[in-house]
Amino acid sequence: MKKTDKKIDKKICHALTKACETAKQEVQGFQWLTHLVNYNQFPGSLTIICIFDTKAELEQAREQKKDQIIVGLIGTELAQINISFKELSRHVSFDTEAACEAEHNGKWQRRFK
């Protein structure tokens, strides 16, 4: 990773941490988030994965439109560091701890490949 990429990644991590902490307070079942990015294709390659504890909690959040609250929090924080997208929802996905445990024995690195 180039020095400039490291600086951008640090900013992204800080912004996403702020969004994550707010989401954990506002959305039941939300646990954490992470991001994947290829800086040779940035910002189009940026993907943010939001993790809930169980499928039921994720489904409830979707029914109550809480998933859109999370996307909004992420968008607000990324905008603060001058990263924006026409359709941020295309860059945000949702998953669950339970699904990773069942399908990949809790090994997130394998799941994200």
Buried (B, 14 or more C-beta within 10 A) or exposed (E): EEEEBEEBBEBBEEBBEBBBEBBBEEBEBBBBBBBEBEBEEBBEEBBBBBBBBBBEBBBBBEEEEBBEBBBBBBBEBBEEEEBEBEEBEEBBEBBBBBBBEEEBEEEBEEBEE
